[in-house]
Amino acid sequence: MKRVAVTGLGLVTPVGTGRDTFWTSIIEGRSGVAEVRSFDTSDYHVHLGAEVDDFEPEAYVRQDFSQMGRASRLAIGAVRQALDDSGLSGEWDDPRRVGICMGTTSGEPLFVEAYNDAKHRSEPLTAPKTTFGRYPCYWIASHVAAEFDSQGPCMVIPTACAAGNYAIASGFDWIRSGVTEVVLAGGADAFSRIPYAGFARLGAIAPDCCRPFDRNRKGMIPGEGAGALVLEEWSAARARGATIYAEVLGYGLSCDAHHMTAAHPEGEGAMQAMQGALRSAGMTSDDVDYISAHGTGTPTNDRVEAIALTRVFGDRAPNVPMSSIKSMLGHTMGAASAIEAATCALALSRGVIPPTMNYEESDPECEVDCVPNEARETKPRVALNNAYAFGGNNASLCLGRVEAA
């Protein structure tokens, strides 16, 4: 069976754009959370968000982006970085062997908002801002494919906050089965009033900061961003002398089939996803020495994730390092698990585990080693990247360190 290498990483996040800027920020525990700037939050009881400040589409997008949504621009930015990082030029011998798979939660909701605002004010519905037809999710992958002349399979997976892991898992399958040789996989979402209003009404947004697994956690912080990974067939990557950050070993997918927004109270779906990832990778729970937690900072989700962890890891559960970078960059929705997969690849290749920030008081219902407040130098060999989403969608990705020959 073909092996799958991660040879390029691209990141557009609230704590910085670019692999090294992002990595330095999360290792140093910097926060990308601030008062929302892109729209007025005076009608809400919460006012914090995690927005991207340092992204200039002109630096990454070659095609005309005047009618392109923000999520597509972010996605192209992350993919171009990942391609540059991989050493691939983007000029393909056979573009039919290059696939695109992107995850998202909302597609391009800013078009919906602009359309609604214009109609409410009885303004002319003129392009491009009020082009209602440009909001669907498929535009993201379409724009990426057009930008990089990919003529292989092109897919968007809208499984909300687990979408990035789903996209990487699909790319893994395409390469393993010989459908493609290269896959540009990841996720993207733009900051928007629509999800912000929804999370605010659910009472899920923290009033001060995101503090995953802390006893006094009060919620998540909505964010935006994009993450992209270049996936390559292993022997081809080796043959061209590519730097390999990590190997994708396997994945597990499941659905709670329990509730539209609430996780299964016993962590059933999360447990199944982790177990499936380990089976797919040919590993056991004893092999895992780092977990990138879903870790949203909401009271229920963190407790359920801790329950699922205990069901999978048993007595080891309190001792396996498990950090949540959402404590720094907020919840970037469909981009979250793609960004976190890139984080796992960097942790495996650089021997450092990022911290969970804002942690103050332990919670007896969350007995986990969340790497509190300071990065930890270690050499993880196998990482598990967890992502859980509305609709009960769960996805766990297993990645391994590249051992010296």
C-alpha positions as a LaTeX table, in Angstrom:
\begin{tabular}{lrrr}
\hline
Residue & $x$ (\AA) & $y$ (\AA) & $z$ (\AA) \\
\hline
Met1 & 0.00 & 0.00 & 0.00 \\
Lys2 & 1.30 & 3.46 & $-0.89$ \\
Arg3 & 2.50 & 5.73 & 1.89 \\
Val4 & 1.53 & 9.39 & 2.16 \\
Ala5 & 3.96 & 12.16 & 3.07 \\
Val6 & 3.28 & 15.70 & 4.22 \\
Thr7 & 5.74 & 17.85 & 2.29 \\
Gly8 & 4.32 & 21.37 & 2.54 \\
Leu9 & 2.45 & 23.48 & 5.08 \\
Gly10 & 0.53 & 26.72 & 4.57 \\
Leu11 & $-1.11$ & 28.73 & 7.34 \\
Val12 & $-3.24$ & 31.86 & 7.48 \\
Thr13 & $-4.33$ & 32.36 & 11.08 \\
Pro14 & $-5.26$ & 34.96 & 13.69 \\
Val15 & $-1.80$ & 34.53 & 15.27 \\
Gly16 & 0.07 & 35.02 & 12.01 \\
Thr17 & 0.39 & 34.09 & 8.37 \\
Gly18 & 3.12 & 31.69 & 7.26 \\
Arg19 & 4.55 & 28.54 & 8.78 \\
Asp20 & 7.30 & 30.10 & 10.88 \\
Thr21 & 5.31 & 33.10 & 12.10 \\
Phe22 & 2.46 & 30.82 & 13.12 \\
Trp23 & 4.73 & 28.33 & 14.85 \\
Thr24 & 6.63 & 30.97 & 16.80 \\
Ser25 & 3.34 & 32.50 & 17.94 \\
Ile26 & 1.81 & 29.32 & 19.30 \\
Ile27 & 5.02 & 28.10 & 20.91 \\
Glu28 & 5.32 & 31.46 & 22.68 \\
Gly29 & 1.64 & 31.39 & 23.64 \\
Arg30 & 0.58 & 34.54 & 21.80 \\
Ser31 & $-3.12$ & 35.27 & 21.44 \\
Gly32 & $-4.96$ & 36.30 & 18.28 \\
Val33 & $-8.14$ & 37.17 & 20.19 \\
Ala34 & $-9.36$ & 40.77 & 20.33 \\
Glu35 & $-12.56$ & 42.77 & 20.05 \\
Val36 & $-14.31$ & 42.10 & 16.76 \\
Arg37 & $-13.39$ & 44.68 & 14.12 \\
Ser38 & $-15.16$ & 43.50 & 10.98 \\
Phe39 & $-18.70$ & 44.24 & 12.22 \\
Asp40 & $-20.53$ & 45.92 & 15.06 \\
Thr41 & $-21.12$ & 43.62 & 18.07 \\
Ser42 & $-23.01$ & 46.13 & 20.21 \\
Asp43 & $-26.20$ & 44.08 & 19.88 \\
Tyr44 & $-24.47$ & 41.02 & 21.35 \\
His45 & $-23.53$ & 40.29 & 24.94 \\
Val46 & $-20.07$ & 39.14 & 23.77 \\
His47 & $-17.56$ & 41.07 & 21.68 \\
Leu48 & $-14.45$ & 38.95 & 21.14 \\
Gly49 & $-13.25$ & 37.21 & 18.01 \\
Ala50 & $-10.09$ & 35.96 & 16.33 \\
Glu51 & $-9.61$ & 37.66 & 12.96 \\
Val52 & $-6.72$ & 37.49 & 10.50 \\
Asp53 & $-4.87$ & 40.81 & 10.32 \\
Asp54 & $-1.76$ & 40.24 & 8.21 \\
Phe55 & $-3.13$ & 38.61 & 5.05 \\
Glu56 & $-2.85$ & 40.44 & 1.72 \\
Pro57 & $-4.46$ & 38.48 & $-1.12$ \\
Glu58 & $-2.35$ & 40.31 & $-3.72$ \\
Ala59 & 0.66 & 38.42 & $-2.43$ \\
Tyr60 & $-0.86$ & 35.01 & $-3.15$ \\
Val61 & $-3.72$ & 35.16 & $-5.66$ \\
Arg62 & $-2.75$ & 35.41 & $-9.33$ \\
Gln63 & $-6.25$ & 35.32 & $-10.84$ \\
Asp64 & $-8.74$ & 38.19 & $-10.64$ \\
Phe65 & $-10.13$ & 37.99 & $-7.12$ \\
Ser66 & $-12.49$ & 40.98 & $-7.28$ \\
Gln67 & $-15.50$ & 38.65 & $-7.23$ \\
Met68 & $-13.91$ & 36.00 & $-5.04$ \\
Gly69 & $-15.03$ & 35.44 & $-1.46$ \\
Arg70 & $-12.73$ & 35.88 & 1.51 \\
Ala71 & $-12.65$ & 32.16 & 2.38 \\
Ser72 & $-11.43$ & 31.36 & $-1.14$ \\
Arg73 & $-8.72$ & 34.01 & $-0.89$ \\
Leu74 & $-7.59$ & 32.61 & 2.47 \\
Ala75 & $-7.58$ & 29.08 & 1.03 \\
Ile76 & $-5.48$ & 30.10 & $-1.97$ \\
Gly77 & $-3.07$ & 31.90 & 0.33 \\
Ala78 & $-2.58$ & 28.80 & 2.47 \\
Val79 & $-2.24$ & 26.48 & $-0.55$ \\
Arg80 & 0.31 & 28.72 & $-2.26$ \\
Gln81 & 2.40 & 28.80 & 0.90 \\
Ala82 & 2.17 & 25.03 & 1.19 \\
Leu83 & 3.23 & 24.53 & $-2.43$ \\
Asp84 & 6.17 & 26.92 & $-2.05$ \\
Asp85 & 7.15 & 25.14 & 1.16 \\
Ser86 & 7.04 & 21.76 & $-0.57$ \\
Gly87 & 9.35 & 22.81 & $-3.38$ \\
Leu88 & 6.74 & 21.99 & $-6.01$ \\
Ser89 & 6.40 & 24.69 & $-8.64$ \\
Gly90 & 2.74 & 24.14 & $-9.40$ \\
Glu91 & 3.62 & 23.37 & $-13.02$ \\
Trp92 & 2.44 & 19.81 & $-13.28$ \\
Asp93 & 3.63 & 17.07 & $-15.64$ \\
Asp94 & 0.08 & 15.77 & $-15.53$ \\
Pro95 & $-2.42$ & 18.10 & $-13.82$ \\
Arg96 & $-4.98$ & 15.28 & $-13.90$ \\
Arg97 & $-2.94$ & 13.59 & $-11.15$ \\
Val98 & $-3.26$ & 16.55 & $-8.79$ \\
Gly99 & $-6.32$ & 16.74 & $-6.52$ \\
Ile100 & $-7.94$ & 19.46 & $-4.43$ \\
Cys101 & $-9.88$ & 18.71 & $-1.26$ \\
Met102 & $-10.94$ & 21.58 & 0.99 \\
Gly103 & $-13.09$ & 21.63 & 4.10 \\
Thr104 & $-15.34$ & 24.45 & 5.27 \\
Thr105 & $-18.20$ & 25.20 & 7.62 \\
Ser106 & $-19.92$ & 28.14 & 5.95 \\
Gly107 & $-18.59$ & 28.54 & 2.42 \\
Glu108 & $-18.72$ & 32.24 & 1.54 \\
Pro109 & $-21.29$ & 33.71 & 3.96 \\
Leu110 & $-20.15$ & 37.32 & 3.45 \\
Phe111 & $-21.97$ & 37.27 & 0.11 \\
Val112 & $-25.18$ & 36.25 & 1.88 \\
Glu113 & $-24.75$ & 39.06 & 4.40 \\
Ala114 & $-24.08$ & 41.67 & 1.72 \\
Tyr115 & $-27.11$ & 40.51 & $-0.26$ \\
Asn116 & $-29.30$ & 40.65 & 2.83 \\
Asp117 & $-28.03$ & 44.10 & 3.84 \\
Ala118 & $-28.57$ & 45.54 & 0.38 \\
Lys119 & $-32.07$ & 44.11 & 0.14 \\
His120 & $-32.93$ & 45.37 & 3.60 \\
Arg121 & $-31.85$ & 48.88 & 2.59 \\
Ser122 & $-33.59$ & 48.56 & $-0.79$ \\
Glu123 & $-30.29$ & 49.06 & $-2.60$ \\
Pro124 & $-29.57$ & 47.73 & $-6.12$ \\
Leu125 & $-28.40$ & 44.11 & $-5.99$ \\
Thr126 & $-25.29$ & 44.57 & $-8.11$ \\
Ala127 & $-22.21$ & 42.37 & $-8.43$ \\
Pro128 & $-19.87$ & 41.47 & $-6.92$ \\
Lys129 & $-20.72$ & 42.13 & $-3.27$ \\
Thr130 & $-24.33$ & 41.13 & $-3.52$ \\
Thr131 & $-23.83$ & 38.16 & $-5.87$ \\
Phe132 & $-25.84$ & 35.70 & $-3.81$ \\
Gly133 & $-24.86$ & 32.79 & $-6.07$ \\
Arg134 & $-21.22$ & 32.96 & $-4.94$ \\
Tyr135 & $-21.82$ & 31.85 & $-1.37$ \\
Pro136 & $-21.93$ & 28.01 & $-1.86$ \\
Cys137 & $-19.09$ & 25.93 & $-0.47$ \\
Tyr138 & $-17.96$ & 24.57 & $-3.84$ \\
Trp139 & $-16.53$ & 27.93 & $-4.89$ \\
Ile140 & $-13.61$ & 27.47 & $-2.49$ \\
Ala141 & $-12.25$ & 24.33 & $-4.15$ \\
Ser142 & $-13.12$ & 25.66 & $-7.61$ \\
His143 & $-11.07$ & 28.80 & $-7.07$ \\
Val144 & $-8.14$ & 26.79 & $-5.69$ \\
Ala145 & $-8.23$ & 24.42 & $-8.66$ \\
Ala146 & $-8.31$ & 27.32 & $-11.13$ \\
Glu147 & $-5.43$ & 29.07 & $-9.37$ \\
Phe148 & $-3.14$ & 26.03 & $-9.43$ \\
Asp149 & $-4.33$ & 24.27 & $-12.61$ \\
Ser150 & $-5.38$ & 21.13 & $-10.80$ \\
Gln151 & $-7.43$ & 18.89 & $-13.10$ \\
Gly152 & $-7.77$ & 15.88 & $-10.82$ \\
Pro153 & $-10.58$ & 15.29 & $-8.32$ \\
Cys154 & $-11.86$ & 18.53 & $-6.81$ \\
Met155 & $-14.00$ & 18.36 & $-3.70$ \\
Val156 & $-15.35$ & 20.46 & $-0.85$ \\
Ile157 & $-16.31$ & 18.69 & 2.38 \\
Pro158 & $-18.62$ & 20.85 & 4.53 \\
Thr159 & $-18.54$ & 18.80 & 7.73 \\
Ala160 & $-18.26$ & 21.93 & 9.86 \\
Cys161 & $-15.48$ & 21.95 & 12.44 \\
Ala162 & $-14.18$ & 18.51 & 11.47 \\
Ala163 & $-13.95$ & 19.41 & 7.77 \\
Gly164 & $-10.19$ & 19.92 & 7.59 \\
Asn165 & $-9.52$ & 16.42 & 8.90 \\
Tyr166 & $-12.12$ & 15.00 & 6.53 \\
Ala167 & $-10.39$ & 16.73 & 3.60 \\
Ile168 & $-6.96$ & 15.40 & 4.54 \\
Ala169 & $-8.40$ & 11.91 & 5.02 \\
Ser170 & $-9.90$ & 12.04 & 1.53 \\
Gly171 & $-6.59$ & 13.15 & 0.05 \\
Phe172 & $-4.89$ & 10.31 & 1.89 \\
Asp173 & $-7.28$ & 7.84 & 0.27 \\
Trp174 & $-6.80$ & 9.31 & $-3.22$ \\
Ile175 & $-3.04$ & 8.88 & $-3.03$ \\
Arg176 & $-3.16$ & 5.44 & $-1.43$ \\
Ser177 & $-5.53$ & 4.18 & $-4.11$ \\
Gly178 & $-3.51$ & 5.69 & $-6.96$ \\
Val179 & $-6.12$ & 8.22 & $-8.06$ \\
Thr180 & $-3.66$ & 11.09 & $-7.58$ \\
Glu181 & 0.03 & 11.63 & $-6.89$ \\
Val182 & $-0.38$ & 15.00 & $-5.13$ \\
Val183 & $-3.29$ & 16.42 & $-3.13$ \\
Leu184 & $-3.64$ & 19.99 & $-1.91$ \\
Ala185 & $-5.80$ & 19.48 & 1.17 \\
Gly186 & $-7.00$ & 21.70 & 3.97 \\
Gly187 & $-9.79$ & 23.96 & 5.15 \\
Ala188 & $-10.89$ & 27.59 & 5.15 \\
Asp189 & $-13.54$ & 29.84 & 6.67 \\
Ala190 & $-13.99$ & 33.59 & 6.88 \\
Phe191 & $-15.14$ & 35.58 & 9.90 \\
Ser192 & $-18.85$ & 36.27 & 9.59 \\
Arg193 & $-21.89$ & 37.55 & 11.46 \\
Ile194 & $-23.85$ & 34.40 & 10.63 \\
Pro195 & $-21.87$ & 31.88 & 12.72 \\
Tyr196 & $-21.08$ & 34.54 & 15.31 \\
Ala197 & $-24.77$ & 35.18 & 15.90 \\
Gly198 & $-25.48$ & 31.47 & 16.08 \\
Phe199 & $-22.79$ & 30.75 & 18.67 \\
Ala200 & $-23.78$ & 33.83 & 20.65 \\
Arg201 & $-27.40$ & 32.67 & 20.83 \\
Leu202 & $-26.24$ & 29.25 & 21.98 \\
Gly203 & $-24.35$ & 30.95 & 24.80 \\
Ala204 & $-21.17$ & 29.29 & 23.55 \\
Ile205 & $-18.88$ & 32.34 & 23.20 \\
Ala206 & $-16.60$ & 33.13 & 26.11 \\
Pro207 & $-16.81$ & 36.68 & 27.48 \\
Asp208 & $-13.08$ & 36.92 & 28.23 \\
Cys209 & $-10.88$ & 34.19 & 26.76 \\
Cys210 & $-10.88$ & 30.57 & 25.69 \\
Arg211 & $-9.54$ & 28.31 & 28.45 \\
Pro212 & $-9.84$ & 24.67 & 27.34 \\
Phe213 & $-10.10$ & 22.02 & 30.07 \\
Asp214 & $-9.96$ & 24.66 & 32.82 \\
Arg215 & $-12.53$ & 24.31 & 35.59 \\
Asn216 & $-13.77$ & 27.86 & 34.94 \\
Arg217 & $-14.01$ & 27.64 & 31.15 \\
Lys218 & $-16.91$ & 29.61 & 29.72 \\
Gly219 & $-16.86$ & 28.97 & 26.00 \\
Met220 & $-15.13$ & 29.27 & 22.66 \\
Ile221 & $-13.97$ & 32.25 & 20.61 \\
Pro222 & $-15.07$ & 32.35 & 16.94 \\
Gly223 & $-12.24$ & 32.80 & 14.48 \\
Glu224 & $-11.22$ & 32.56 & 10.83 \\
Gly225 & $-8.33$ & 31.28 & 8.80 \\
Ala226 & $-7.03$ & 28.63 & 6.44 \\
Gly227 & $-4.66$ & 25.71 & 6.64 \\
Ala228 & $-3.28$ & 23.62 & 3.78 \\
Leu229 & $-1.08$ & 20.55 & 3.53 \\
Val230 & 0.66 & 19.18 & 0.45 \\
Leu231 & 0.20 & 15.42 & 0.47 \\
Glu232 & 2.47 & 13.35 & $-1.76$ \\
Glu233 & 3.08 & 9.73 & $-2.54$ \\
Trp234 & 6.01 & 8.83 & $-0.28$ \\
Ser235 & 8.47 & 7.38 & $-2.78$ \\
Ala236 & 7.96 & 10.29 & $-5.19$ \\
Ala237 & 8.60 & 12.78 & $-2.40$ \\
Arg238 & 11.75 & 10.91 & $-1.40$ \\
Ala239 & 12.94 & 10.68 & $-4.99$ \\
Arg240 & 12.84 & 14.43 & $-5.49$ \\
Gly241 & 14.53 & 15.09 & $-2.14$ \\
Ala242 & 11.54 & 16.76 & $-0.52$ \\
Thr243 & 11.49 & 17.68 & 3.14 \\
Ile244 & 8.91 & 15.43 & 4.80 \\
Tyr245 & 7.32 & 16.88 & 7.92 \\
Ala246 & 5.32 & 13.79 & 8.83 \\
Glu247 & 3.60 & 10.74 & 7.45 \\
Val248 & $-0.18$ & 10.43 & 7.40 \\
Leu249 & $-0.73$ & 7.01 & 8.95 \\
Gly250 & $-4.52$ & 6.73 & 9.01 \\
Tyr251 & $-7.81$ & 8.25 & 10.04 \\
Gly252 & $-11.11$ & 7.46 & 11.71 \\
Leu253 & $-14.53$ & 8.96 & 10.99 \\
Ser254 & $-17.79$ & 8.60 & 12.89 \\
Cys255 & $-21.12$ & 10.25 & 13.58 \\
Asp256 & $-22.71$ & 10.50 & 17.03 \\
Ala257 & $-26.24$ & 10.39 & 15.52 \\
His258 & $-27.21$ & 11.97 & 18.81 \\
His259 & $-27.95$ & 15.72 & 18.54 \\
Met260 & $-27.41$ & 18.52 & 16.05 \\
Thr261 & $-25.18$ & 20.58 & 18.35 \\
Ala262 & $-24.42$ & 18.48 & 21.44 \\
Ala263 & $-21.86$ & 15.69 & 21.55 \\
His264 & $-22.82$ & 12.24 & 22.78 \\
Pro265 & $-22.63$ & 12.49 & 26.59 \\
Glu266 & $-20.39$ & 9.42 & 26.85 \\
Gly267 & $-18.14$ & 10.48 & 23.98 \\
Glu268 & $-19.25$ & 7.55 & 21.84 \\
Gly269 & $-18.55$ & 9.13 & 18.45 \\
Ala270 & $-15.27$ & 10.70 & 19.53 \\
Met271 & $-14.10$ & 7.36 & 20.90 \\
Gln272 & $-15.01$ & 5.58 & 17.67 \\
Ala273 & $-13.11$ & 8.14 & 15.58 \\
Met274 & $-9.95$ & 7.78 & 17.66 \\
Gln275 & $-10.15$ & 3.99 & 17.65 \\
Gly276 & $-10.75$ & 4.00 & 13.90 \\
Ala277 & $-7.71$ & 6.19 & 13.31 \\
Leu278 & $-5.52$ & 3.87 & 15.37 \\
Arg279 & $-6.80$ & 0.77 & 13.56 \\
Ser280 & $-6.27$ & 2.44 & 10.19 \\
Ala281 & $-2.70$ & 3.35 & 11.17 \\
Gly282 & $-1.90$ & $-0.08$ & 12.59 \\
Met283 & $-1.27$ & 1.51 & 15.98 \\
Thr284 & $-2.58$ & 1.12 & 19.52 \\
Ser285 & $-3.28$ & 3.80 & 22.10 \\
Asp286 & 0.09 & 2.96 & 23.70 \\
Asp287 & 1.85 & 4.30 & 20.59 \\
Val288 & 0.37 & 7.81 & 20.81 \\
Asp289 & 2.44 & 10.40 & 22.63 \\
Tyr290 & 0.73 & 13.63 & 21.57 \\
Ile291 & $-2.91$ & 14.57 & 21.02 \\
Ser292 & $-4.03$ & 17.77 & 19.35 \\
Ala293 & $-7.34$ & 18.22 & 21.15 \\
His294 & $-10.53$ & 19.57 & 19.66 \\
Gly295 & $-10.55$ & 21.57 & 22.91 \\
Thr296 & $-13.09$ & 24.32 & 22.20 \\
Gly297 & $-13.28$ & 25.58 & 25.78 \\
Thr298 & $-17.02$ & 24.96 & 26.15 \\
Pro299 & $-18.02$ & 23.19 & 29.39 \\
Thr300 & $-19.69$ & 20.19 & 27.76 \\
Asn301 & $-17.39$ & 19.58 & 24.80 \\
Asp302 & $-14.20$ & 19.51 & 26.84 \\
Arg303 & $-15.74$ & 17.19 & 29.42 \\
Val304 & $-16.99$ & 14.80 & 26.72 \\
Glu305 & $-13.60$ & 14.83 & 24.99 \\
Ala306 & $-11.95$ & 13.91 & 28.29 \\
Ile307 & $-14.44$ & 11.04 & 28.74 \\
Ala308 & $-13.70$ & 9.75 & 25.24 \\
Leu309 & $-9.97$ & 10.00 & 25.88 \\
Thr310 & $-10.34$ & 7.90 & 29.04 \\
Arg311 & $-12.35$ & 5.28 & 27.15 \\
Val312 & $-9.61$ & 4.98 & 24.51 \\
Phe313 & $-6.44$ & 5.41 & 26.59 \\
Gly314 & $-7.52$ & 3.98 & 29.93 \\
Asp315 & $-5.01$ & 4.56 & 32.73 \\
Arg316 & $-2.71$ & 6.44 & 30.33 \\
Ala317 & $-5.30$ & 9.14 & 29.67 \\
Pro318 & $-4.15$ & 11.65 & 32.31 \\
Asn319 & $-0.53$ & 11.34 & 31.17 \\
Val320 & $-0.72$ & 11.73 & 27.39 \\
Pro321 & 0.13 & 15.35 & 26.45 \\
Met322 & $-2.97$ & 16.91 & 24.86 \\
Ser323 & $-3.01$ & 20.59 & 23.99 \\
Ser324 & $-5.56$ & 22.91 & 22.40 \\
Ile325 & $-4.25$ & 25.72 & 20.22 \\
Lys326 & $-7.80$ & 27.14 & 20.08 \\
Ser327 & $-6.84$ & 28.80 & 23.35 \\
Met328 & $-4.70$ & 31.14 & 21.23 \\
Leu329 & $-6.26$ & 31.42 & 17.77 \\
Gly330 & $-9.88$ & 30.78 & 18.57 \\
His331 & $-12.04$ & 28.32 & 16.68 \\
Thr332 & $-11.35$ & 28.76 & 12.98 \\
Met333 & $-14.30$ & 26.52 & 12.04 \\
Gly334 & $-13.67$ & 24.49 & 8.88 \\
Ala335 & $-10.00$ & 25.49 & 8.94 \\
Ala336 & $-9.44$ & 24.37 & 12.52 \\
Ser337 & $-8.44$ & 20.74 & 12.12 \\
Ala338 & $-6.37$ & 21.52 & 8.99 \\
Ile339 & $-4.41$ & 24.10 & 10.98 \\
Glu340 & $-4.14$ & 21.61 & 13.83 \\
Ala341 & $-2.94$ & 18.87 & 11.46 \\
Ala342 & $-0.17$ & 21.22 & 10.34 \\
Thr343 & 0.56 & 21.83 & 14.03 \\
Cys344 & 0.91 & 18.08 & 14.59 \\
Ala345 & 3.30 & 17.83 & 11.62 \\
Leu346 & 5.44 & 20.63 & 13.06 \\
Ala347 & 5.37 & 19.15 & 16.57 \\
Leu348 & 6.52 & 15.80 & 15.19 \\
Ser349 & 9.28 & 17.30 & 13.06 \\
Arg350 & 10.53 & 19.89 & 15.55 \\
Gly351 & 10.13 & 18.01 & 18.82 \\
Val352 & 8.04 & 20.64 & 20.60 \\
Ile353 & 4.44 & 20.46 & 21.79 \\
Pro354 & 2.48 & 23.74 & 21.86 \\
Pro355 & 0.74 & 24.76 & 25.07 \\
Thr356 & $-2.87$ & 25.21 & 26.10 \\
Met357 & $-3.00$ & 28.82 & 27.22 \\
Asn358 & $-5.19$ & 30.51 & 29.86 \\
Tyr359 & $-5.20$ & 27.41 & 32.05 \\
Glu360 & $-5.53$ & 28.21 & 35.76 \\
Glu361 & $-7.52$ & 25.60 & 37.68 \\
Ser362 & $-7.80$ & 21.87 & 37.09 \\
Asp363 & $-11.19$ & 20.30 & 36.55 \\
Pro364 & $-11.82$ & 16.88 & 38.13 \\
Glu365 & $-14.04$ & 16.10 & 35.11 \\
Cys366 & $-11.15$ & 16.79 & 32.73 \\
Glu367 & $-8.20$ & 14.86 & 34.08 \\
Val368 & $-5.86$ & 15.46 & 31.18 \\
Asp369 & $-2.31$ & 16.70 & 30.67 \\
Cys370 & $-3.16$ & 19.81 & 28.66 \\
Val371 & 0.44 & 21.14 & 28.54 \\
Pro372 & $-0.61$ & 24.22 & 30.51 \\
Asn373 & 0.68 & 27.65 & 29.48 \\
Glu374 & 4.17 & 26.65 & 28.33 \\
Ala375 & 5.38 & 24.69 & 25.33 \\
Arg376 & 7.03 & 21.39 & 26.11 \\
Glu377 & 10.18 & 20.13 & 24.46 \\
Thr378 & 9.82 & 16.45 & 23.73 \\
Lys379 & 10.00 & 14.14 & 20.75 \\
Pro380 & 6.54 & 12.83 & 19.96 \\
Arg381 & 6.54 & 9.86 & 17.61 \\
Val382 & 2.81 & 9.50 & 16.89 \\
Ala383 & 0.21 & 12.27 & 17.06 \\
Leu384 & $-3.56$ & 12.07 & 17.02 \\
Asn385 & $-5.46$ & 15.10 & 15.71 \\
Asn386 & $-9.06$ & 15.23 & 16.99 \\
Ala387 & $-11.93$ & 17.21 & 15.48 \\
Tyr388 & $-15.60$ & 17.09 & 16.44 \\
Ala389 & $-18.39$ & 19.05 & 14.80 \\
Phe390 & $-22.07$ & 19.94 & 14.78 \\
Gly391 & $-24.21$ & 17.17 & 13.40 \\
Gly392 & $-22.11$ & 14.69 & 15.37 \\
Asn393 & $-19.35$ & 14.61 & 12.74 \\
Asn394 & $-16.10$ & 13.32 & 14.20 \\
Ala395 & $-12.73$ & 12.88 & 12.54 \\
Ser396 & $-9.41$ & 11.80 & 14.02 \\
Leu397 & $-6.21$ & 11.84 & 12.01 \\
Cys398 & $-3.08$ & 9.87 & 12.92 \\
Leu399 & 0.34 & 11.22 & 11.90 \\
Gly400 & 3.81 & 9.83 & 12.50 \\
Arg401 & 7.28 & 11.26 & 12.82 \\
Val402 & 9.70 & 10.62 & 9.97 \\
Glu403 & 12.39 & 8.42 & 11.45 \\
Ala404 & 16.01 & 8.79 & 10.38 \\
Ala405 & 16.99 & 6.32 & 7.67 \\
\hline
\end{tabular}
